[in-house]
Amino acid sequence: MTGGSAEGERLVVHGIALEVLRRGRGRPILLLHGFDTIDPAAPFLDLLARHAEVVAPSSPGFGNSPRPKDFDKVYDLVHLYLAALDALPGDKVTLVGFSFGGWLAAEVAAACSHRLDKLVLVDPLGIKISDRETADILDIFNRSPEIVRRAAWHDPDHFAPDYNAMSDAALVTCARNREALCLYAWHPYMYNPQLPRWLGRIRVPTLLVWGASDGVVTPDYGRAYSRLIPGSRFALIEGAGHHPEIEQPAAFVERVAAFLEE
């Protein structure tokens, strides 16, 4: 298959059947998840679906999406989502990316913006802003789980996942997500050295949303990111860490919906 089609709870793109969540009606919004796949019970999904049709696939290797052999580079994911944009109905699509998915969304928008209406990047990774000795992105694989937990959440006691309370199936999904993330993003760690050069090619209205308490990639990192995208806006959400859509869903959707309706 050279294009893509939707089949029930799967989005088939170039023969790869992606697990997908769908909510709402109207203009299509393609959501690219972050370190973990999007929880179907996340309140922001239904809030956002009041304004548009939300399409949220799980990348190959994440969730219940199969990963084809030799499909193991960010390059592969970028071209997959370029094809997914062409498969979605309508003239234009809004692209929203969270964290690792924000990196992918930025790459997609820099490569080809003709199918995009607007771009929303939520605490994205993907660039290096400091010297080689300065860590711009928290190493979630090599730091202690407690350090990562505190860095990722404004209120970790309330929002951080409780692995001890998860079902076996949920734990398997978390393990697959972590393995896939490491596979795609380890070399170099969570960024593309060339991406800053090409962010200036993004020509669609762009909003960067950042959790004020993010310790994975700080708001200063976000402001530097925003300066590389012509005309982009930077919005800070208080009371949120690396996942403002989870910790402050109403404030997050309010910001995004206002941007979409302009």
N, C-alpha and C positions, 0 to 999 in steps of 0.2 A: 504494500500500500504506500503510495507516495504522498497522500494527504492525511486527513484525520477524520474521525467520526465519533459521535457519542453513542455508547451502547449501554443503556441502563446506568449502573454505577461505575462504568468504565469509560475512559476517554482513550480511544485508540488513535495513536499518532505514529505514522510510519511503522505500523505493525506492532507497536509496543502498547500493551493494554494497561493504562494507568488507573489505579484506584482514584475515584474522584468524589468530592462532595459537591452537591448543587443545592442552591437556595435562591428563592426570590424570582422576580421577573424584571424585564427591562434591559437596559444597557448591560452588556457583558463586562464583568470584572474577573480577570484571571488572577487568582491568589497563588503566590509561590511561598511555600512554607519555609520555616527556618530550621533549627537544629532537629526539631521533631515535627512530625506530621500534625495537621490541625485537628484538634479534638472536635468531633461532631457536636458536642454539648457546649462548646465555648460560646458564651453569650454574645460576643461581638458578631458572630456569624449571622444570627437572626436580625440583629440591629442593622447590620450592613445590608442585609437582603431586603430591607424595606425600601432601599434606594436603587437597587440594581439586581441583576442576576449574578450570583456569585458562583464561580467555578473554581474549585480548589483541588487540584490533582496532587497525588503523592508521587514524588520523583522516583525513578527506577532505583530499586534497592531500599527505598523507604516504605514504611507501612506495609501494605500488601501488594505493592507494585513490583513486578519482576524486573531484574536487571539483566539485560542481554550480555552475553560474553563480550569482553573487551570494551564495554561501555563503562568508563571509569575516570573520565576527565570532565572538568567544568565545561570544556569545549563541547562535549557530547550533550550536556544538559542545555546549554545555550542554544544549540541547533535544534534540539528537541522542542524547546519552547518557542522558538521562531516558527517551527512547523505547526505547533499547537495554536498560535495566534492566527495563522492562515486557515486553520480548521474551524475556528469559532465563527458563528454567524455575525452579520452586521458589517458595516464599513469600518468601524473603529472599536477598539477594545481598550479598557483601562487596565493597566498592569500594576499590581500591588505585590511587593515582595517584603518578607520579614527576615531580618538577620541574614542567614546564608542565602535565603531566597531573594533578599534585597540585592545581594551581590549579583545573582543570576539576572534579576530584573534590570539592573544597571547595564550589564553586559548586553542584554537583548536590546535595550533602548539605544545603546551606543552603536550597535551593529545595524539596526534597521528600525526606523520609527514610523514607517508609512502606515502601519496597521494600528498605531497607538493613538489614543485620544489624550490620555493623561497618564502620569507615572507617579506612584506613591512608594517611597522607600522608607521602611520602618526599621530603625536601628540596623542599617545594612553593614555587612562586612565588605571586603573586596579590595581595599586600597591600603597602602602603607604611607603614612604621613610624616614619620620621624626617621631618625638615623637607624642604622642596622642594630645598634645596641639597645634601642628603646622599644619595648613591647607596646604596640598600639592596640593589640587584640589579645585579650586574656586567653592563655592556653588552657582550654577546658579539659584537655586530655592529660596534661602533666601537672596540673595543680590539684590540691586536695579537693574532694567533693564539697567540703564545707566552705572553702574559699570560693569555689564556683557558685555554690548556692547563694552565698551572701552577695556576690557580685551581680548575679543575674536578676535578683528580685529586690524590689523596695521593701516588701513585706514577705520574706521567705517562709515564715511560720504559717502564713495563711495561704500562699499561692504556690510555693515550690512543691513539685510532685513528691508524694510519699510512696517510695518504692516498696516499702514493707506492706502497704495496703493494696498494692496492685495485684490483679489477677495474673496468672501465668501467661496468658495471651498478651496482656498489656506489656508485661516485662519483655516478652520476645520482640514485640514491636519496638520498644525502646532500644533493645540491643541491636536490632536491624538498623534503626535510624542512626545510632552512634557509629556502627561499622561503616555504613554508607557515607556518612559525613566525613569520616577519617579518610576513606578511600578517595573521595573527590577532592578534598580541600587541604590535605596535609602538606603537599609540596608545591610551592612554599606555603607556609601555614596561613590559611584563610584569606589570601589575597592574590591578586594578579599584578605583578610589577608594571605591566603595560597599561592597565586600565585607566589610571589617572590621565594619561595622555589623550585617551579617546572619549572621556566623559564630556568633553566640550562638543562632541557631535550630537548630543541629545538635544533635540529641538522641540520637544513637547513640554507643556506645562508640567512642572515637577514639584512635588511636596516631599520633604524629608521630615518624618515624625520621629521624635526621640524621647525615650524615658529619661527624666531628669536624674534618676538614681542609677542609670546604667553603668555598671562596672566592667562589663565585657568590652564594650566600645563606648567611650565616654562622650558626653555632649560636645566636648571640644573636637573630638574626632568627627562627630556629625557635622559640626559647623565647617570644618575643613572640607568634608565631602561636598557639602552644599556649595561652597565657593567654586568647586570644579565644574559644576553643572550650570550653564548659563541661565540666568533668570529664576533659578530654583528658590523655593522658600523653605525656611527651617522653623519647625514648630516643636516646642518643648512641652511635654506632659508631666506635670507634677504627680508625685505619689506612684511612680512607675519606674521599673528597672528596664531590663532588656526586652521585656514583653509588655509594652503599654496596652496592646489590644486585649491582654488577659487581666492585667491589674486595674486598668481604667477603661473598660470597654465603652462606656457611654461617652466619655470625653474623647476617646480615640475615634469613634464613629462620627461624632459631631464634627471634629476637625476634617475628617476625610469627606464626609457628605457635603460640607460647606464648600470644600475645594472642588468636588465633582459638579456641584450645581452652579458654579460661577459661569 
